Amino acid sequence: MKAVVIHQQHDLRIEERPVGEPGPGEVRIRLRAGGICGSDLHYYHHGGFGTVRIREPMILGHEASGEISAIGDGVPGLAVGQRIAINPSRPQGDCEFVREGQRQHAMDMRFNGSAMRFPHVQGLFREEIVIAAEQAVPVSADTPFAEAACCEPLAVCLHAVEQAGALVGKRVLVTGAGTIGCLTILAARLAGADEIIATDISDAALAIARAVGADKVFNVANDPQALAPYAHAKGQIHVAFECSGSGPVLASLLPLVRPRGTIVAVGIGNDVTLPIGTIVTKELVVRGSFRFDAEFALAARLISDRRIDVRPLLSAQIPMERAVEAFELASDRTRSTKVHLTFDGVSP
């Protein structure tokens, strides 16, 4: 069984890894598509991010879909040949956060393709994998594999939108029009946002933002003052989603958001000092949004039914044997939004 393994920065190899038979409560999945995420790119280009570093060879990937090839004992409701998306989040134990329904904050969390723990939690970019049955989330039989592999990033964005409260009739700003920004646009529209504005420094990214439903787009590299009119009369934005991971961009949102408005920080990036006086006097809500939980199953339903159409984000599907080529393409925001690896020579 072949897998895509990172050893250190710019050292990505296709290697053999064993796969066993599923035990009780487990299923074996034949992978068909795997989406390259920003964290995968950090491992590829930098050997990690922040204090999280590659300390042993690790299979990359946490966005993936495939079909069930074998089922262990005691697994109801699933069938061989069924198409599924893989939920990479595996909260363990019985800590207070799990008991309170905040499973994404479990004290003992295993997340596929993550070097936060040691030994690292191996990822999903491999031809076959045995997983817990609860990680196999069904999609419809006609859902393309590349679309199904978008369930994980969509779940992140559904969770972010949940943090903002009601969006019906609201003016929404999304800063950063990469995969997460564009999926946030789709999720915000589904939640009833009346007007959605998107910003980025790439015209190519903004074209995708427009394609998925942004009403207005601004290239803030070409026009740094493009959002200035939205600061009029204490601010014109009801909810802002910061998806670029830029601390200065987050700080720049405070004048734009109206009193009692909300800023949701989705992207993780550099730190920044915020003006506490503005937050207090405008009674702003500044919230973080981290991963997801129940939203994964919702993402699978929305993609299966095409109530959320992720096709405009899909840039390329490249066989896993050409993983380096795929990672280089995924690194170029002028040419790609979401690049998928394919497995077993099967097109997603």
N, C-alpha and C positions, 0 to 999 in steps of 0.2 A: 504494500500500500504506500503510495507516494504522498509526500507532504511538503509544504512550503515552510522552510525553517530559517529563522534569522539567527546568525551567530554573533554578529556585531554590525556596526553601521556599514552599509553597502556590502554586506556579506550575506546574501540571500541564496539558499541552496535548495534544490529538490532532492529529498532524501527518502529512504525507505523507513517506514514506521509500522510496527505490527498493529493488527486490529483483531480483537477476539470476538467471541460469541456473546450476545447479550445475556446477562443474568436476570434474575427476578426483578421486575420493575424497570427493565431497560429495553432499548431498541437499538438496532444498528441502522445507520443512515448512510446511503450512498449520496455523497455530495454532488450537486449539480452547478451551483453558482455561489460565489463568495465575493462580497463587496469590500473593496479596499477603503478603509476609514482613515481619518486624520491621525489617529493613534498608531495605526500600522505604519504610516509614513514617518511618524516620529521615530519609531523603532528602526526603520530602514535607513533614514538619513542621519540620525543622531544617536542611535543605540538606546533610546529612551527619551524621557522628558522629566525635567525637574530632578527629584531624587530617585525616580523610578528608572532603573537601568537594567539592561540585559546582563545577567550574570551566568546564564547557561543557555545552550541552544533552545529555542522556543518556536513551536509552530504558531504562526500568526493567524489572525482572523477571528472576528466575532459577529460578522454579518453573513449569514449563510442559509441556504435552502437545499433541499434534496428530496429523496424519497426513501421510504422505509424498506429495508432489504431483509430484516429479520426481527423477530419479536421474542422477548423473554417471557417467562412465566408471570402471570398476574398482571397483565397489561390489557385492560379493557378499552374498547373504543377506537383502537388503531388497527390498521391492516397493512400487510405487505403490499408495496406499490403505491401507497398513499403519499401524496405530496405534502411536504411540511416546511415550515420555517423553524429554525433552531433558535430557541431563547438561550442566550449565553449566560444569563444571570442565574446563579445558584446559591441563594442565601442558605446558610447552614445554622443549625442549633435553634435554641429557644430563648434568645435574648429579649430584652424589653422592647426593642424596636420591631422585631418580628411579631411579638404578641400585640403590639399596637397597630399593626398593619402597615408599617414602614419598612417593608422587606428590603428595599434598596439600600437601607442603612444598617443592615445586619452586621453585627460585630464580627461574624465569621462568614465572609463573602468569597465565593469562588466565581470568577468571571473569565470565561474562555478568552485566551489570547492576551493575558495580562501578566506583566512582570512585577506587579505590586507585591506579590507574595514570593517567598522562596521556600521550596522549589516553585518555579513559575507554574501558572495554570495554562496548560497547553491549549492552542487555539483550534480553529475549525477548518483551516485551509488544508484539507487532506481528502483523499479519494473516499475514504470511509471512516466512520467514527461510531463508537458505542456511547450513547448518552442515556441519562435518566429519561423515562418516558414522558415526564411532565415537561421536559424541554422541547419535545416535538409538538409543535402547534400546527394543526391542520390548516391548509389553505384549500381553495376549490381545485378540482381536478384539472381545470383549464387555466389556472394561474401560471403565467410564465415564471420560470425559476428565478430570473433576474429580478422580476418584480417582487417575488416572495422574499428574496434576500434583503429587500428594503424594509422589512418589518422592524428590524432592530432600530435603525435611525429614526423611522417614523414614530416608534414608541417613545423615543427620547423627546420628540417634538410634541407629541400628544400630552406627555407629562408636563412639559414646559407650559403649554397652553392651559392646562388644568391649574397651574400655579397662579395664573393671571385673574381667575374669576370670570365672570360673565363678559363675553366679548360682543354680544348682540348689539348692533348699531354703533360700535366703537370705531375710532380711528386708530389703527395699529401701525407701528413702525418696526421693521425688522432690519437690523444692521448686520451685514455679512450675508451674502447670497450664495454661499456654498450649499452642500447637501443639506445641512441642518437648517440653514436659513430658508431654503426653498421648501423643505418639508414643513417648517413652521408656518410659512405662508399658506400652504395647503390646509394645515390643521386649524389655523386661525380662521380661514374662510369657512371651513366646515362648522366652526363654533359660532359663526354668525357675524364676524367682523364686517363692518360696512365699507371701510376704506383701508387698503393696505399699501403702505409705502415701503420700498426696499432700497437699501444703499449698499454699495460695494465700491471697490477700486478697480474692478474689472468689467468691461463692457460685455464680455462673453458671459460672465456670471449673471449680470443683470438681464441679459436676453432670456436666460432660463427663468429668472424670477418673474419676468413679464409673462413667459409662457405658462407658468403654473398659477398665475392669477394676480400678481401684484398690479395695483391700479396705477401707481407712479413709481418710477425708478430713478435714482440719482447716482451718478459716478462722482463720489466726493473727492476723488483724486483730481479730477478735472475741474470741479467746482466745490471747493471746501465750504462755501457759504450756502450751499443748496438748501439746507434745512433751516436756515436762519428765519424764514417767515413763520415757521412752526413754533418759534419762541415768543411770538406776539401774545400780549395779554396773559402773561403767566404760563403760557404753553398751550399747545393745541393737540397734543398726542395723549390719548387715553392710556394706552399700553404700549410699551417698547420692549422688544425682545432683542437682547444683545447676543448675537450668534457668532461674532467674529473672534471673540476671546481677547479683545484689545481693551486694556484698562483705560487708556485715554478716551476711547470711544464710549465706554460705559459712563465715564464722568461727563462727557459732552451731552448725554441724554437728559440730564437734570433740568436744564433750562427749557427743554422741548416738551416735557411731560407736564400736563396740567395739574393743578392742585388735586390731591387725593388720587392721582394716577399711580400706575404701577410700572416698575422696571423689573423685568425678569432676566437674570444673568444665566445664559445657557452655555456659551463658550467659556472655556477655561484658558486663561492666559496670564499676562503679567499683572502685578499689583498696581494700584493707583490710589491716590488720596482723594476722598470725596468731600465736598463741602457740606458739613453737617448742618450748617445754618439753612441751606436750601432744602435739605431733606425735612428738617423740622418745620420750617415756616410754610412749606407747601404741603406738608403732611403726606409726603410720598411714601410709597411702599417699595422697598428694594428687596427682591427675593431671588434666591438661588434656585436652580433646578438641576437635579442630579439623577441621571439614568432613568429608570422606569420600573414598574412592577406589573400591575394588571393591564397596563396599557399595551403590552405586547400582544395579548389575545385580541384586543380591539384593533390594533394595527393590522393583524392578519385578516380580520373580517373586512375592514375598510379596503384593503388592497385586493382581496378576493372579489369583492363586489364592484370594484373600481369606483367606489364613492370617493376615494382618493386615488388619482391617476398619477403614478410616479414615472410614467414613460418619458416625459420631457427631460428627466434627470439622467437617463441611461445613456452613457457616452460610448462605451465599448465593452465587448466581451472577448477575453483573451485566454487561450488555454494556459493551464497552470504551469506547463513546461516553459512558458515564456513569461514567467512571473516578474523578472527584472524589467522587461519591456513594459509590462502592465503597471508596475510601481512607478516607473519613470513617467509614463503617460498620466497616471493619477496625480503626479506631483505638479503637473502643468495646468494651472487653472484656466489658461487661455484656450486649452484644447479639450478639457474634460471636466465633468462634474462628478459622476459616479462611474468608476471602472470596475467591472466584475471579472474575476477569474472563473473559468469554466473547468469542469472536471470530466474525465473519461471521454473527452472529445464530443460531449453532448452540448449542443447549443441551448442556452437558456431562453 
